[in-house]
Amino acid sequence: MGLLDGIGRHLGGVLAPLFDEAVLHRAGPDGTSDEPVRARIDGVREAGEEPGLPGRLMRAIVLTPGLPPNPDDEITLAGIRHRIVAVETDPAGSHALIQGRPV
């Protein structure tokens, strides 16, 4: 599998100029740590059908040079901080599809 090792990192490097700057706020045992990432909003929809949750659901693509985000994390993208509620990872490790709600 030597040929495929690190392919996600290389794909992310090629695609990075097409993505916006963002900050991933990783939750950990010692509090949160901020990590700069590249991300792009894929869509926003009203999701008021779920009682008790804010009405907007944002979907974004996040380039993942390291570990992918998880639902305990938050992301600031386009000046808005979102709580991550769902994460789908790419098998090659180049990106993650996330869904988030405004904090």
DOROTOR-235596 format. One record per atom (N, C-alpha, C): residue number from 0; atom name; x, y, z. Coordinates in Angstrom, 2 decimals. Each point is the difference from the previous one (the first is absolute). Example, Ala and Ser with C-alpha at 12.3 -4.5 7.8 and 13.67 -1.06 7.14 Angstrom:
# DOROTOR-235596
<pt resi="0" name="N" xx="13.19" yy="-5.69" zz="7.80"/>
<pt resi="0" name="CA" xx="-0.89" yy="1.19" zz="0.00"/>
<pt resi="0" name="C" xx="0.90" yy="1.20" zz="0.00"/>
<pt resi="1" name="N" xx="-0.35" yy="1.05" zz="-0.72"/>
<pt resi="1" name="CA" xx="0.82" yy="1.19" zz="0.06"/>
<pt resi="1" name="C" xx="-0.77" yy="1.09" zz="0.73"/>
This chain:
# DOROTOR-235596
<pt resi="0" name="N" xx="0.82" yy="-1.19" zz="0.00"/>
<pt resi="0" name="CA" xx="-0.82" yy="1.19" zz="0.00"/>
<pt resi="0" name="C" xx="0.86" yy="1.25" zz="0.00"/>
<pt resi="1" name="N" xx="1.27" yy="-0.11" zz="-0.27"/>
<pt resi="1" name="CA" xx="0.91" yy="1.13" zz="0.01"/>
<pt resi="1" name="C" xx="-0.39" yy="1.11" zz="-0.95"/>
<pt resi="2" name="N" xx="-0.57" yy="-0.34" zz="-1.14"/>
<pt resi="2" name="CA" xx="-0.39" yy="1.01" zz="-0.98"/>
<pt resi="2" name="C" xx="-1.11" yy="0.91" zz="0.52"/>
<pt resi="3" name="N" xx="-0.92" yy="-0.53" zz="0.81"/>
<pt resi="3" name="CA" xx="-1.12" yy="0.77" zz="0.50"/>
<pt resi="3" name="C" xx="0.26" yy="0.70" zz="1.33"/>
<pt resi="4" name="N" xx="1.14" yy="-0.29" zz="0.64"/>
<pt resi="4" name="CA" xx="0.31" yy="0.64" zz="1.27"/>
<pt resi="4" name="C" xx="0.07" yy="1.51" zz="-0.18"/>
<pt resi="5" name="N" xx="-0.75" yy="0.73" zz="0.81"/>
<pt resi="5" name="CA" xx="0.05" yy="1.45" zz="-0.02"/>
<pt resi="5" name="C" xx="-0.72" yy="0.66" zz="-1.16"/>
<pt resi="6" name="N" xx="-0.79" yy="-0.76" zz="-0.77"/>
<pt resi="6" name="CA" xx="-0.69" yy="0.60" zz="-1.15"/>
<pt resi="6" name="C" xx="-0.98" yy="1.09" zz="0.45"/>
<pt resi="7" name="N" xx="-0.64" yy="-0.20" zz="1.15"/>
<pt resi="7" name="CA" xx="-0.93" yy="1.01" zz="0.51"/>
<pt resi="7" name="C" xx="0.69" yy="1.31" zz="0.30"/>
<pt resi="8" name="N" xx="1.18" yy="-0.06" zz="0.57"/>
<pt resi="8" name="CA" xx="0.77" yy="1.20" zz="0.31"/>
<pt resi="8" name="C" xx="0.36" yy="0.75" zz="-1.28"/>
<pt resi="9" name="N" xx="0.38" yy="-0.73" zz="-1.05"/>
<pt resi="9" name="CA" xx="0.36" yy="0.62" zz="-1.27"/>
<pt resi="9" name="C" xx="-1.22" yy="0.61" zz="-0.69"/>
<pt resi="10" name="N" xx="-1.13" yy="-0.70" zz="0.03"/>
<pt resi="10" name="CA" xx="-1.23" yy="0.55" zz="-0.57"/>
<pt resi="10" name="C" xx="-0.41" yy="1.28" zz="0.72"/>
<pt resi="11" name="N" xx="0.10" yy="-0.02" zz="1.33"/>
<pt resi="11" name="CA" xx="-0.33" yy="1.19" zz="0.78"/>
<pt resi="11" name="C" xx="0.89" yy="1.17" zz="-0.34"/>
<pt resi="12" name="N" xx="1.28" yy="-0.26" zz="-0.21"/>
<pt resi="12" name="CA" xx="0.92" yy="1.07" zz="-0.38"/>
<pt resi="12" name="C" xx="-0.33" yy="0.62" zz="-1.34"/>
<pt resi="13" name="N" xx="-0.43" yy="-0.82" zz="-0.94"/>
<pt resi="13" name="CA" xx="-0.36" yy="0.49" zz="-1.33"/>
<pt resi="13" name="C" xx="-1.29" yy="0.83" zz="0.06"/>
<pt resi="14" name="N" xx="-0.96" yy="-0.43" zz="0.81"/>
<pt resi="14" name="CA" xx="-1.30" yy="0.66" zz="0.07"/>
<pt resi="14" name="C" xx="-0.03" yy="1.20" zz="0.95"/>
<pt resi="15" name="N" xx="0.98" yy="0.15" zz="0.88"/>
<pt resi="15" name="CA" xx="-0.02" yy="1.04" zz="1.02"/>
<pt resi="15" name="C" xx="-0.27" yy="1.41" zz="-0.52"/>
<pt resi="16" name="N" xx="0.59" yy="0.43" zz="-1.13"/>
<pt resi="16" name="CA" xx="-0.27" yy="1.37" zz="-0.46"/>
<pt resi="16" name="C" xx="-1.48" yy="0.26" zz="-0.35"/>
<pt resi="17" name="N" xx="-0.78" yy="-1.03" zz="-0.23"/>
<pt resi="17" name="CA" xx="-1.41" yy="0.17" zz="-0.34"/>
<pt resi="17" name="C" xx="-0.89" yy="0.13" zz="1.23"/>
<pt resi="18" name="N" xx="0.56" yy="-0.18" zz="1.19"/>
<pt resi="18" name="CA" xx="-0.76" yy="0.01" zz="1.25"/>
<pt resi="18" name="C" xx="0.33" yy="1.24" zz="0.81"/>
<pt resi="19" name="N" xx="-0.92" yy="0.39" zz="0.88"/>
<pt resi="19" name="CA" xx="0.15" yy="1.18" zz="0.85"/>
<pt resi="19" name="C" xx="0.72" yy="-0.36" zz="1.30"/>
<pt resi="20" name="N" xx="0.57" yy="1.01" zz="0.63"/>
<pt resi="20" name="CA" xx="0.62" yy="-0.21" zz="1.30"/>
<pt resi="20" name="C" xx="-1.09" yy="-0.19" zz="1.05"/>
<pt resi="21" name="N" xx="0.26" yy="-0.90" zz="0.93"/>
<pt resi="21" name="CA" xx="-0.95" yy="-0.29" zz="1.08"/>
<pt resi="21" name="C" xx="0.81" yy="-0.40" zz="1.23"/>
<pt resi="22" name="N" xx="-0.68" yy="-0.03" zz="1.13"/>
<pt resi="22" name="CA" xx="0.65" yy="-0.42" zz="1.25"/>
<pt resi="22" name="C" xx="-0.82" yy="-1.13" zz="0.59"/>
<pt resi="23" name="N" xx="0.67" yy="-1.13" zz="0.22"/>
<pt resi="23" name="CA" xx="-0.63" yy="-1.16" zz="0.63"/>
<pt resi="23" name="C" xx="0.31" yy="0.07" zz="1.49"/>
<pt resi="24" name="N" xx="-1.03" yy="0.04" zz="0.82"/>
<pt resi="24" name="CA" xx="0.15" yy="0.06" zz="1.45"/>
<pt resi="24" name="C" xx="-0.17" yy="-1.42" zz="0.53"/>
<pt resi="25" name="N" xx="1.13" yy="-0.65" zz="0.25"/>
<pt resi="25" name="CA" xx="-0.02" yy="-1.41" zz="0.44"/>
<pt resi="25" name="C" xx="-0.23" yy="-0.09" zz="1.50"/>
<pt resi="26" name="N" xx="-0.96" yy="-0.81" zz="0.39"/>
<pt resi="26" name="CA" xx="-0.27" yy="-0.24" zz="1.42"/>
<pt resi="26" name="C" xx="0.92" yy="-1.11" zz="0.48"/>
<pt resi="27" name="N" xx="0.61" yy="0.22" zz="1.15"/>
<pt resi="27" name="CA" xx="0.89" yy="-1.00" zz="0.57"/>
<pt resi="27" name="C" xx="-0.09" yy="-0.01" zz="1.50"/>
<pt resi="28" name="N" xx="0.76" yy="-0.87" zz="0.65"/>
<pt resi="28" name="CA" xx="-0.07" yy="-0.09" zz="1.46"/>
<pt resi="28" name="C" xx="0.52" yy="1.27" zz="0.70"/>
<pt resi="29" name="N" xx="0.85" yy="0.76" zz="-0.68"/>
<pt resi="29" name="CA" xx="0.57" yy="1.22" zz="0.58"/>
<pt resi="29" name="C" xx="-0.70" yy="1.26" zz="-0.49"/>
<pt resi="30" name="N" xx="-1.20" yy="-0.12" zz="-0.55"/>
<pt resi="30" name="CA" xx="-0.73" yy="1.13" zz="-0.55"/>
<pt resi="30" name="C" xx="0.01" yy="-0.07" zz="-1.52"/>
<pt resi="31" name="N" xx="-0.12" yy="1.15" zz="-0.64"/>
<pt resi="31" name="CA" xx="-0.01" yy="0.02" zz="-1.46"/>
<pt resi="31" name="C" xx="1.31" yy="0.54" zz="-0.54"/>
<pt resi="32" name="N" xx="0.38" yy="-0.50" zz="-1.16"/>
<pt resi="32" name="CA" xx="1.16" yy="0.52" zz="-0.70"/>
<pt resi="32" name="C" xx="-0.43" yy="0.39" zz="-1.41"/>
<pt resi="33" name="N" xx="0.53" yy="1.11" zz="-0.47"/>
<pt resi="33" name="CA" xx="-0.36" yy="0.50" zz="-1.32"/>
<pt resi="33" name="C" xx="1.00" yy="-0.48" zz="-1.04"/>
<pt resi="34" name="N" xx="-0.53" yy="-0.47" zz="-1.12"/>
<pt resi="34" name="CA" xx="0.83" yy="-0.53" zz="-1.08"/>
<pt resi="34" name="C" xx="-0.46" yy="0.64" zz="-1.32"/>
<pt resi="35" name="N" xx="0.92" yy="0.68" zz="-0.71"/>
<pt resi="35" name="CA" xx="-0.41" yy="0.57" zz="-1.29"/>
<pt resi="35" name="C" xx="-0.21" yy="-1.10" zz="-1.02"/>
<pt resi="36" name="N" xx="-1.09" yy="0.09" zz="-0.75"/>
<pt resi="36" name="CA" xx="-0.33" yy="-0.97" zz="-1.04"/>
<pt resi="36" name="C" xx="-0.51" yy="0.76" zz="-1.22"/>
<pt resi="37" name="N" xx="-0.19" yy="-0.71" zz="-1.08"/>
<pt resi="37" name="CA" xx="-0.63" yy="0.55" zz="-1.21"/>
<pt resi="37" name="C" xx="-1.35" yy="-0.69" zz="-0.14"/>
<pt resi="38" name="N" xx="-1.03" yy="0.78" zz="-0.28"/>
<pt resi="38" name="CA" xx="-1.36" yy="-0.55" zz="-0.10"/>
<pt resi="38" name="C" xx="-0.81" yy="0.81" zz="-0.99"/>
<pt resi="39" name="N" xx="-1.10" yy="-0.58" zz="-0.42"/>
<pt resi="39" name="CA" xx="-0.90" yy="0.68" zz="-0.93"/>
<pt resi="39" name="C" xx="-1.44" yy="-0.40" zz="0.33"/>
<pt resi="40" name="N" xx="-0.87" yy="1.00" zz="0.10"/>
<pt resi="40" name="CA" xx="-1.40" yy="-0.27" zz="0.28"/>
<pt resi="40" name="C" xx="-0.62" yy="-0.64" zz="-1.24"/>
<pt resi="41" name="N" xx="-0.65" yy="-1.13" zz="0.20"/>
<pt resi="41" name="CA" xx="-0.63" yy="-0.73" zz="-1.09"/>
<pt resi="41" name="C" xx="-1.48" yy="0.32" zz="-0.11"/>
<pt resi="42" name="N" xx="-0.60" yy="0.48" zz="1.07"/>
<pt resi="42" name="CA" xx="-1.41" yy="0.35" zz="-0.03"/>
<pt resi="42" name="C" xx="-0.52" yy="0.32" zz="1.38"/>
<pt resi="43" name="N" xx="-1.09" yy="0.76" zz="0.05"/>
<pt resi="43" name="CA" xx="-0.67" yy="0.33" zz="1.26"/>
<pt resi="43" name="C" xx="-1.49" yy="-0.20" zz="-0.24"/>
<pt resi="44" name="N" xx="-0.64" yy="-0.64" zz="0.94"/>
<pt resi="44" name="CA" xx="-1.45" yy="-0.20" zz="-0.15"/>
<pt resi="44" name="C" xx="-0.68" yy="0.24" zz="1.34"/>
<pt resi="45" name="N" xx="-1.25" yy="0.33" zz="-0.09"/>
<pt resi="45" name="CA" xx="-0.81" yy="0.14" zz="1.20"/>
<pt resi="45" name="C" xx="-0.35" yy="-1.40" zz="0.49"/>
<pt resi="46" name="N" xx="0.20" yy="-0.21" zz="1.28"/>
<pt resi="46" name="CA" xx="-0.28" yy="-1.32" zz="0.57"/>
<pt resi="46" name="C" xx="-0.84" yy="0.15" zz="1.25"/>
<pt resi="47" name="N" xx="-1.03" yy="0.81" zz="-0.09"/>
<pt resi="47" name="CA" xx="-0.86" yy="0.26" zz="1.15"/>
<pt resi="47" name="C" xx="-0.90" yy="-1.15" zz="0.39"/>
<pt resi="48" name="N" xx="0.03" yy="-1.08" zz="-0.79"/>
<pt resi="48" name="CA" xx="-0.88" yy="-1.13" zz="0.31"/>
<pt resi="48" name="C" xx="0.49" yy="-0.79" zz="1.22"/>
<pt resi="49" name="N" xx="1.21" yy="0.27" zz="0.45"/>
<pt resi="49" name="CA" xx="0.53" yy="-0.70" zz="1.15"/>
<pt resi="49" name="C" xx="-0.21" yy="0.86" zz="1.24"/>
<pt resi="50" name="N" xx="-0.91" yy="-0.38" zz="0.90"/>
<pt resi="50" name="CA" xx="-0.32" yy="0.85" zz="1.14"/>
<pt resi="50" name="C" xx="1.18" yy="0.20" zz="0.94"/>
<pt resi="51" name="N" xx="0.12" yy="1.25" zz="0.48"/>
<pt resi="51" name="CA" xx="1.04" yy="0.31" zz="0.97"/>
<pt resi="51" name="C" xx="1.35" yy="0.35" zz="-0.60"/>
<pt resi="52" name="N" xx="0.15" yy="-0.06" zz="-1.32"/>
<pt resi="52" name="CA" xx="1.27" yy="0.31" zz="-0.63"/>
<pt resi="52" name="C" xx="-0.13" yy="1.27" zz="-0.84"/>
<pt resi="53" name="N" xx="1.09" yy="0.75" zz="-0.14"/>
<pt resi="53" name="CA" xx="-0.05" yy="1.19" zz="-0.86"/>
<pt resi="53" name="C" xx="-0.41" yy="-0.40" zz="-1.42"/>
<pt resi="54" name="N" xx="-0.60" yy="0.92" zz="-0.72"/>
<pt resi="54" name="CA" xx="-0.60" yy="-0.30" zz="-1.28"/>
<pt resi="54" name="C" xx="0.93" yy="-0.22" zz="-1.17"/>
<pt resi="55" name="N" xx="1.26" yy="0.41" zz="0.07"/>
<pt resi="55" name="CA" xx="0.87" yy="-0.11" zz="-1.17"/>
<pt resi="55" name="C" xx="0.99" yy="-1.15" zz="0.15"/>
<pt resi="56" name="N" xx="0.16" yy="-0.76" zz="-1.07"/>
<pt resi="56" name="CA" xx="0.97" yy="-1.10" zz="-0.03"/>
<pt resi="56" name="C" xx="0.96" yy="0.26" zz="-1.14"/>
<pt resi="57" name="N" xx="1.28" yy="0.12" zz="0.33"/>
<pt resi="57" name="CA" xx="1.04" yy="0.30" zz="-0.98"/>
<pt resi="57" name="C" xx="0.74" yy="-1.28" zz="-0.35"/>
<pt resi="58" name="N" xx="0.30" yy="-0.18" zz="-1.27"/>
<pt resi="58" name="CA" xx="0.80" yy="-1.14" zz="-0.45"/>
<pt resi="58" name="C" xx="1.27" yy="0.57" zz="-0.61"/>
<pt resi="59" name="N" xx="1.15" yy="-0.57" zz="0.35"/>
<pt resi="59" name="CA" xx="1.28" yy="0.52" zz="-0.49"/>
<pt resi="59" name="C" xx="0.96" yy="-1.15" zz="-0.28"/>
<pt resi="60" name="N" xx="0.96" yy="0.29" zz="-0.85"/>
<pt resi="60" name="CA" xx="1.10" yy="-0.91" zz="-0.30"/>
<pt resi="60" name="C" xx="1.23" yy="0.55" zz="0.70"/>
<pt resi="61" name="N" xx="0.65" yy="-0.81" zz="0.81"/>
<pt resi="61" name="CA" xx="1.18" yy="0.42" zz="0.75"/>
<pt resi="61" name="C" xx="1.17" yy="-0.86" zz="-0.45"/>
<pt resi="62" name="N" xx="1.08" yy="0.65" zz="-0.47"/>
<pt resi="62" name="CA" xx="1.22" yy="-0.75" zz="-0.33"/>
<pt resi="62" name="C" xx="0.64" yy="-0.45" zz="1.29"/>
<pt resi="63" name="N" xx="0.40" yy="-1.26" zz="0.07"/>
<pt resi="63" name="CA" xx="0.51" yy="-0.58" zz="1.25"/>
<pt resi="63" name="C" xx="1.43" yy="-0.49" zz="-0.17"/>
<pt resi="64" name="N" xx="0.98" yy="0.87" zz="0.26"/>
<pt resi="64" name="CA" xx="1.39" yy="-0.45" zz="-0.09"/>
<pt resi="64" name="C" xx="0.37" yy="-0.94" zz="1.14"/>
<pt resi="65" name="N" xx="-0.77" yy="0.04" zz="1.09"/>
<pt resi="65" name="CA" xx="0.23" yy="-0.88" zz="1.15"/>
<pt resi="65" name="C" xx="-1.25" yy="-0.79" zz="0.31"/>
<pt resi="66" name="N" xx="-0.34" yy="-0.04" zz="1.27"/>
<pt resi="66" name="CA" xx="-1.20" yy="-0.71" zz="0.42"/>
<pt resi="66" name="C" xx="-1.24" yy="0.77" zz="-0.44"/>
<pt resi="67" name="N" xx="-1.05" yy="-0.70" zz="-0.42"/>
<pt resi="67" name="CA" xx="-1.23" yy="0.70" zz="-0.39"/>
<pt resi="67" name="C" xx="-0.70" yy="0.58" zz="1.22"/>
<pt resi="68" name="N" xx="-0.87" yy="0.99" zz="-0.20"/>
<pt resi="68" name="CA" xx="-0.76" yy="0.53" zz="1.14"/>
<pt resi="68" name="C" xx="-0.96" yy="-1.06" zz="0.52"/>
<pt resi="69" name="N" xx="-0.50" yy="0.24" zz="1.21"/>
<pt resi="69" name="CA" xx="-1.00" yy="-0.90" zz="0.56"/>
<pt resi="69" name="C" xx="-1.16" yy="0.83" zz="0.56"/>
<pt resi="70" name="N" xx="-1.11" yy="-0.62" zz="0.36"/>
<pt resi="70" name="CA" xx="-1.17" yy="0.76" zz="0.46"/>
<pt resi="70" name="C" xx="0.20" yy="0.77" zz="1.30"/>
<pt resi="71" name="N" xx="1.10" yy="-0.17" zz="0.69"/>
<pt resi="71" name="CA" xx="0.28" yy="0.82" zz="1.19"/>
<pt resi="71" name="C" xx="0.65" yy="1.33" zz="-0.36"/>
<pt resi="72" name="N" xx="0.44" yy="0.15" zz="-1.24"/>
<pt resi="72" name="CA" xx="0.72" yy="1.19" zz="-0.45"/>
<pt resi="72" name="C" xx="-0.95" yy="1.07" zz="-0.53"/>
<pt resi="73" name="N" xx="0.56" yy="1.19" zz="-0.19"/>
<pt resi="73" name="CA" xx="-0.71" yy="1.11" zz="-0.64"/>
<pt resi="73" name="C" xx="0.90" yy="0.57" zz="-1.08"/>
<pt resi="74" name="N" xx="-0.59" yy="0.72" zz="-0.95"/>
<pt resi="74" name="CA" xx="0.77" yy="0.60" zz="-1.08"/>
<pt resi="74" name="C" xx="-0.49" yy="1.43" zz="-0.23"/>
<pt resi="75" name="N" xx="0.94" yy="0.92" zz="-0.22"/>
<pt resi="75" name="CA" xx="-0.35" yy="1.36" zz="-0.39"/>
<pt resi="75" name="C" xx="0.32" yy="0.13" zz="-1.47"/>
<pt resi="76" name="N" xx="-1.03" yy="0.28" zz="-0.78"/>
<pt resi="76" name="CA" xx="0.13" yy="0.09" zz="-1.45"/>
<pt resi="76" name="C" xx="-0.85" yy="1.17" zz="-0.48"/>
<pt resi="77" name="N" xx="0.57" yy="0.87" zz="-0.80"/>
<pt resi="77" name="CA" xx="-0.67" yy="1.20" zz="-0.51"/>
<pt resi="77" name="C" xx="-0.51" yy="0.87" zz="1.15"/>
<pt resi="78" name="N" xx="0.77" yy="0.05" zz="1.08"/>
<pt resi="78" name="CA" xx="-0.33" yy="0.86" zz="1.13"/>
<pt resi="78" name="C" xx="-1.08" yy="-0.52" zz="0.92"/>
<pt resi="79" name="N" xx="-0.48" yy="-1.21" zz="-0.22"/>
<pt resi="79" name="CA" xx="-1.06" yy="-0.58" zz="0.84"/>
<pt resi="79" name="C" xx="0.52" yy="-1.30" zz="0.63"/>
<pt resi="80" name="N" xx="-0.21" yy="-0.11" zz="1.31"/>
<pt resi="80" name="CA" xx="0.42" yy="-1.22" zz="0.70"/>
<pt resi="80" name="C" xx="-1.14" yy="-1.01" zz="0.00"/>
<pt resi="81" name="N" xx="0.33" yy="-1.24" zz="-0.35"/>
<pt resi="81" name="CA" xx="-0.99" yy="-1.07" zz="-0.09"/>
<pt resi="81" name="C" xx="0.41" yy="-1.17" zz="0.90"/>
<pt resi="82" name="N" xx="-1.00" yy="-0.61" zz="0.63"/>
<pt resi="82" name="CA" xx="0.22" yy="-1.24" zz="0.75"/>
<pt resi="82" name="C" xx="-0.16" yy="-1.14" zz="-0.99"/>
<pt resi="83" name="N" xx="0.99" yy="-0.87" zz="-0.09"/>
<pt resi="83" name="CA" xx="-0.05" yy="-1.12" zz="-0.95"/>
<pt resi="83" name="C" xx="-0.94" yy="-1.07" zz="0.56"/>
<pt resi="84" name="N" xx="-0.95" yy="-0.42" zz="-0.85"/>
<pt resi="84" name="CA" xx="-0.98" yy="-1.00" zz="0.44"/>
<pt resi="84" name="C" xx="0.13" yy="-1.33" zz="-0.74"/>
<pt resi="85" name="N" xx="0.70" yy="0.00" zz="-1.14"/>
<pt resi="85" name="CA" xx="0.19" yy="-1.23" zz="-0.76"/>
<pt resi="85" name="C" xx="1.28" yy="0.11" zz="-0.83"/>
<pt resi="86" name="N" xx="0.71" yy="-1.12" zz="-0.14"/>
<pt resi="86" name="CA" xx="1.25" yy="-0.04" zz="-0.76"/>
<pt resi="86" name="C" xx="0.01" yy="-1.25" zz="-0.86"/>
<pt resi="87" name="N" xx="0.31" yy="0.18" zz="-1.30"/>
<pt resi="87" name="CA" xx="0.24" yy="-1.11" zz="-0.92"/>
<pt resi="87" name="C" xx="1.43" yy="0.16" zz="-0.50"/>
<pt resi="88" name="N" xx="0.81" yy="-1.05" zz="0.11"/>
<pt resi="88" name="CA" xx="1.40" yy="0.12" zz="-0.41"/>
<pt resi="88" name="C" xx="0.23" yy="-0.66" zz="-1.36"/>
<pt resi="89" name="N" xx="0.98" yy="0.53" zz="-0.70"/>
<pt resi="89" name="CA" xx="0.41" yy="-0.52" zz="-1.29"/>
<pt resi="89" name="C" xx="0.95" yy="-1.18" zz="0.23"/>
<pt resi="90" name="N" xx="-0.16" yy="-1.12" zz="-0.68"/>
<pt resi="90" name="CA" xx="0.90" yy="-1.14" zz="0.20"/>
<pt resi="90" name="C" xx="1.47" yy="0.33" zz="-0.27"/>
<pt resi="91" name="N" xx="0.27" yy="0.92" zz="-0.92"/>
<pt resi="91" name="CA" xx="1.39" yy="0.38" zz="-0.28"/>
<pt resi="91" name="C" xx="0.57" yy="0.93" zz="1.06"/>
<pt resi="92" name="N" xx="-0.86" yy="0.57" zz="0.83"/>
<pt resi="92" name="CA" xx="0.47" yy="0.88" zz="1.07"/>
<pt resi="92" name="C" xx="0.26" yy="1.43" zz="-0.45"/>
<pt resi="93" name="N" xx="-0.51" yy="0.40" zz="-1.15"/>
<pt resi="93" name="CA" xx="0.27" yy="1.36" zz="-0.48"/>
<pt resi="93" name="C" xx="-0.98" yy="1.02" zz="0.56"/>
<pt resi="94" name="N" xx="-1.23" yy="-0.42" zz="0.33"/>
<pt resi="94" name="CA" xx="-0.99" yy="0.96" zz="0.46"/>
<pt resi="94" name="C" xx="-1.08" yy="-0.70" zz="0.83"/>
<pt resi="95" name="N" xx="-0.80" yy="0.84" zz="0.65"/>
<pt resi="95" name="CA" xx="-1.16" yy="-0.49" zz="0.75"/>
<pt resi="95" name="C" xx="-1.19" yy="0.87" zz="-0.37"/>
<pt resi="96" name="N" xx="-1.16" yy="-0.60" zz="-0.09"/>
<pt resi="96" name="CA" xx="-1.25" yy="0.73" zz="-0.20"/>
<pt resi="96" name="C" xx="-0.62" yy="0.16" zz="1.37"/>
<pt resi="97" name="N" xx="-0.26" yy="1.24" zz="0.40"/>
<pt resi="97" name="CA" xx="-0.56" yy="0.23" zz="1.32"/>
<pt resi="97" name="C" xx="-1.35" yy="0.72" zz="-0.11"/>
<pt resi="98" name="N" xx="-0.79" yy="-0.16" zz="1.02"/>
<pt resi="98" name="CA" xx="-1.23" yy="0.78" zz="0.14"/>
<pt resi="98" name="C" xx="0.11" yy="0.70" zz="1.35"/>
<pt resi="99" name="N" xx="-0.41" yy="1.26" zz="0.02"/>
<pt resi="99" name="CA" xx="0.10" yy="0.77" zz="1.22"/>
<pt resi="99" name="C" xx="-1.17" yy="0.95" zz="0.19"/>
<pt resi="100" name="N" xx="-0.21" yy="0.39" zz="1.24"/>
<pt resi="100" name="CA" xx="-1.03" yy="0.96" zz="0.35"/>
<pt resi="100" name="C" xx="0.65" yy="1.21" zz="0.65"/>
<pt resi="101" name="N" xx="-0.53" yy="1.21" zz="-0.26"/>
<pt resi="101" name="CA" xx="0.60" yy="1.19" zz="0.60"/>
<pt resi="101" name="C" xx="-0.03" yy="-0.08" zz="1.53"/>
<pt resi="102" name="N" xx="1.08" yy="0.49" zz="0.60"/>
<pt resi="102" name="CA" xx="0.10" yy="0.02" zz="1.46"/>
<pt resi="102" name="C" xx="-0.67" yy="1.25" zz="0.52"/>
